[in-house]
Amino acid sequence: MSLHRLRRLAATAAAVLVAPAVAGAVLAAEPASAAGVLAPTVTALTTAPVVGATARFRFGTPAGSVPVTQFVFSLSSGPGGHVTATNGRATASVVVERATNVLSVYAVAADGSVSGSTVTIFNAAFPPPAADQDLDSDGKPDLLAVGGTPGLAPGLWQATGRGLRGQVRTPAVDIGVNGNGVGTPFTGAQVFTGKFRGGPFEDVFVYYPGGINPGSGMIIDGLGRGEPLRADRGYEATLSAGLFADINNDNPLQLVNAYDSSGNHLTYPDLLGIVGSPANGYTLQYYASQNGTANFAFPTQLGTATPTGGGDWEHWRLASKLLPSGTAVALWNQSTGALYLWQGVTYDQETGALAFTQFRLAGAWLPGAQLSELQLTDVNADGVPDLWAVTPDGTVTAYVITNLSATGPAKLTAKTPQHLA
């Protein structure tokens, strides 16, 4: 008998009684089914569960039940699993995904008959906040690249950081294999990380400047393990088209994480974007967080000029990073190769002014290059940001930045290129 059929039989027999949540306690157990298979006992072996980590449980067969061959379980209505029973007992590990979790378990006998479910509700603590851009909680920044390019298949590809020389682990892993939650591909999206759900993990912010619904996107929850995202299970918040439109109803060409540049010290970060159209021109605009998922104030149009003193923001590309000194933003002009760095970026909500210290990194860095991804990062943890540049053929190169100076260009050292596929 298939597990799907077993689940249907268990659901038919279900009559779960829910009690108030008590961490680690078995709160409800259904009566035995007519076949004589009693609902299993559930014992928590992990005394202090942590969100994002595994928790272990022991399943057992009560006295008087017919012998069972396996236990089937699910956590918080998501996909579960099954474990083989040995002498009526088994141990299972589950990944804790929420602060409050519901574990449901039923037993299966040799003839395919099933018990009612035993429901355990348990609480879990949050771990310390993950480092910026760290999706697998190892303390190192990770690279994200959108596929659908000549050298990288469609998907959302993650290459975790390795060492202090800018190298990443290859081949990259498609953490977008479960989709984005709304049934569209990641191709054409801009992606960056941040704590956009207010938790301790790095979530993934996905924004579509063009395509079927230009100006739309989603925030997909991270769980701090570097595993495929679970937008298919409801861990996704949709960003409706037009949510980020300005007073002229123009959508952003690009958005990046502005962290806490406004100094409001809220749980959820701000955004910085380039917004406009040929008819209305292009400007830099700021989206202050109002504390909540996708809860941003109406954008403020900044009077900030480009690093070279112009207003042609449509020719510039942004990438941001949180440093010990605050928010840093890289600004690259694809046509000319002009590359600049803003450090200590702050935004004054009273005056609508953006302040920063500007450094010229290079006058002609990769002029005319087609980069599928540009990520500002800090590969060697020295407090000075570096760059990961990904080309459409799926090659990533780290550029380590040194010799920052207010009087001349910095030094960019290219490391050995790697192919992500």
HULINPE-V742450 format. One record per helix or strand of 2 or more residues. SS is the DSSP state (a for helix, b for strand). FROM is the first residue (numbers start at 1). TO is the last residue. If there is no record, write none. Layout:
# HULINPE-V742450
SS:FROM:TO + SS:FROM:TO
This chain:
# HULINPE-V742450
a:3:13 + b:25:29 + b:41:44 + b:54:60 + b:68:75 + b:81:84 + b:89:95 + b:100:109 + b:118:123 + b:143:146 + b:156:159 + b:161:162 + b:167:168 + b:173:174 + b:190:194 + b:203:208 + b:216:220 + a:231:233 + b:236:239 + b:252:259 + b:270:277 + b:281:287 + b:300:301 + a:313:315 + b:316:323 + b:326:333 + b:339:348 + b:353:362 + b:371:377 + b:386:391 + b:395:402 + b:411:414 + b:418:419
